[in-house]
Amino acid sequence: MSKRRPRYQAVIEIIKKDLVWPELGDSPEAIHYYHLTDSLGRKWQTIGCHVTDAIKVFRMGDYRPWTYILGSAPYDPNLTFQELVQMLHIRFKDRDLKNDMQIILNSPARCNQFVDKIVNVNHFSVFKLLYELKNEYLVHEPMSESSFESMYSVNPIEALSHFYLENMDTLDYWEWKRAGGTAELAISYRKGNPELSLIEAIEKAERSRAKQ
């Protein structure tokens, strides 16, 4: 299995600033502060002997007191998940990640919240924040029961996907149906545990059915 390459945050602009230690003089090896803008629109400070060096230091991530965010990205009321994927330079083969982002970050407000909360842009940090936000939305911003029941009557697969903030396919749905899953059962499970995953809900339904 090939190793996954780390994902780096792209640099849009970088400006050389003052010397870090002016008392040592300005030689070719002297370290300067650099201010840069990343592709999310955030302003950073980092250090380096030259531009390439400063970008390498920046890509190591937040490391106080040398590398840190100076200013947050401006709020974009029209930010879409597709634009966010491009900003984060998520590769085409990361299909599962993009699918999860589409269902979890399903509004401009949520996309902006992700931008506001992310610090280091790498595979681990993106996944970690995405699922932290997912659980937060399931608990504090759940899909209303009435909206879920209405959608379930038309398209149960789409309804369950939005209800659990997971991408459900036809096979998942048939497992849910065979286990006796219904809209009412999903709502009941949600009341007992808002963070219950779709797989856990199917397994719970299967155990209940087996006891009957």
C-alpha positions in Angstrom: 0.0 0.0 0.0 1.4 3.4 -1.0 1.8 6.0 1.7 -0.7 8.9 1.6 1.0 12.1 0.7 0.4 14.9 3.2 -1.9 17.7 2.0 -0.4 21.2 2.2 -2.2 24.5 2.4 -1.5 26.6 -0.7 0.2 30.0 -0.4 -1.4 32.8 -2.4 0.8 35.7 -1.4 3.9 36.0 0.7 5.7 39.2 1.9 9.1 39.6 3.5 9.0 41.6 6.7 11.5 42.6 9.5 14.4 40.7 10.8 13.6 38.3 13.7 16.9 39.2 15.4 18.0 42.6 14.0 20.9 42.8 16.4 22.6 40.0 14.5 22.7 41.9 11.2 21.1 41.4 7.8 23.2 38.6 6.2 22.0 36.1 3.5 21.5 33.6 6.3 19.5 36.1 8.5 16.0 35.0 9.5 13.1 37.3 8.6 9.4 37.4 9.5 7.1 36.6 6.6 3.5 37.4 6.2 1.5 35.3 3.9 -2.1 34.6 2.7 -3.3 31.0 2.2 -5.9 29.8 -0.2 -8.6 30.1 2.4 -7.9 33.8 2.7 -6.3 33.6 6.2 -3.3 35.8 7.1 -0.3 34.1 8.7 3.0 35.0 10.1 6.0 32.7 9.8 9.8 32.9 9.6 12.5 31.9 7.2 15.8 32.8 5.6 14.1 33.2 2.2 10.7 32.7 0.6 11.1 29.0 0.0 12.4 28.4 3.5 9.5 30.4 5.0 6.9 28.4 3.0 8.5 25.2 4.3 8.3 26.4 7.9 4.6 27.5 7.3 3.7 24.1 6.0 4.9 22.5 9.3 1.8 24.1 10.8 0.9 26.3 13.7 4.0 26.6 16.0 4.0 29.5 18.4 5.6 32.0 18.6 6.9 31.7 15.0 4.0 30.4 12.9 0.4 31.4 13.6 -2.7 32.9 12.1 -2.7 36.8 12.1 -6.2 37.2 10.7 -9.2 35.0 9.9 -10.6 34.5 6.4 -13.4 36.9 5.5 -16.9 35.5 5.7 -18.2 34.4 2.3 -22.0 34.2 2.2 -21.9 32.3 -1.0 -19.1 29.8 -0.1 -19.9 26.3 -1.5 -18.5 22.9 -0.6 -17.1 22.6 -4.1 -15.2 25.9 -3.7 -14.0 24.7 -0.3 -12.7 21.4 -1.8 -10.7 23.5 -4.3 -9.3 25.8 -1.6 -8.1 22.8 0.4 -6.6 21.2 -2.7 -8.4 17.9 -2.0 -7.5 15.4 -4.6 -10.0 13.7 -6.9 -9.2 10.3 -5.5 -10.3 11.5 -2.0 -13.9 10.7 -3.0 -15.1 9.6 0.4 -13.8 12.8 2.0 -15.5 14.9 -0.6 -18.8 13.0 -0.2 -18.7 13.4 3.5 -17.9 17.2 3.2 -20.9 17.6 0.8 -23.4 16.1 3.2 -22.0 17.6 6.4 -21.0 21.1 5.2 -24.3 21.5 3.4 -24.7 25.3 3.7 -22.5 28.4 3.2 -22.7 29.0 7.0 -21.3 25.5 7.7 -18.6 25.9 5.1 -17.5 29.2 6.7 -17.6 27.6 10.1 -15.2 25.0 8.8 -12.8 27.6 7.4 -13.0 29.6 10.7 -12.2 26.5 12.9 -9.5 24.8 10.8 -5.9 25.6 11.7 -3.4 23.2 10.1 -4.5 21.9 6.7 -3.5 18.2 6.5 -5.3 14.9 6.1 -5.7 14.3 9.8 -6.8 17.8 10.7 -9.4 18.0 8.0 -11.0 14.7 8.9 -10.9 15.4 12.7 -12.6 18.8 12.4 -15.2 17.5 9.9 -16.4 14.8 12.2 -16.3 17.1 15.3 -18.6 19.5 13.4 -20.8 16.5 12.3 -21.4 15.5 15.9 -22.0 19.2 16.8 -24.6 19.5 14.1 -26.3 16.2 15.0 -26.7 17.4 18.6 -27.4 21.1 18.2 -28.7 21.6 14.7 -30.5 18.3 13.8 -32.8 18.0 10.9 -36.3 18.6 12.1 -38.6 15.5 12.5 -41.2 17.0 10.2 -38.7 17.7 7.4 -37.2 14.2 7.8 -40.6 12.5 7.6 -41.6 14.5 4.6 -38.4 13.8 2.8 -38.5 10.1 3.8 -41.9 9.6 2.2 -40.4 10.8 -1.1 -36.8 9.7 -1.0 -35.8 7.6 2.1 -32.2 7.3 1.0 -31.7 11.0 0.8 -33.7 11.6 4.0 -31.5 9.1 6.0 -28.4 10.7 4.6 -29.4 14.1 5.8 -30.7 12.8 9.0 -27.5 11.0 10.0 -25.2 13.3 8.0 -23.8 10.3 6.2 -23.8 9.2 2.6 -26.2 6.3 2.4 -26.4 4.1 -0.7 -29.0 1.6 -1.9 -27.3 -1.3 -0.1 -27.3 0.6 3.2 -31.0 1.3 2.7 -31.9 -2.3 2.1 -30.0 -3.3 5.2 -32.0 -0.7 7.1 -35.3 -2.0 5.6 -34.5 -5.6 6.3 -33.8 -4.7 9.9 -37.3 -3.2 10.1 -36.1 0.4 9.8 -38.7 3.1 9.4 -38.7 6.9 9.7 -40.4 6.6 13.1 -37.7 4.2 14.3 -34.9 6.6 13.1 -36.5 9.4 15.1 -36.8 7.3 18.2 -33.1 6.3 18.0 -32.1 9.9 17.5 -33.9 11.0 20.7 -32.0 8.3 22.6 -28.6 9.2 21.1 -28.2 12.1 18.8 -24.7 11.0 17.7 -25.8 7.5 16.8 -24.3 6.5 13.4 -26.3 5.0 10.6 -24.4 1.7 11.0 -25.1 1.7 14.7 -28.8 2.4 14.0 -29.0 -0.6 11.6 -27.3 -2.9 14.1 -29.6 -1.7 16.8 -32.6 -2.4 14.6 -31.3 -5.8 13.7 -30.9 -6.8 17.4 -34.4 -5.6 18.2 -35.8 -7.6 15.3 -33.9 -10.7 16.4 -35.5 -10.5 19.8 -39.0 -10.4 18.4 
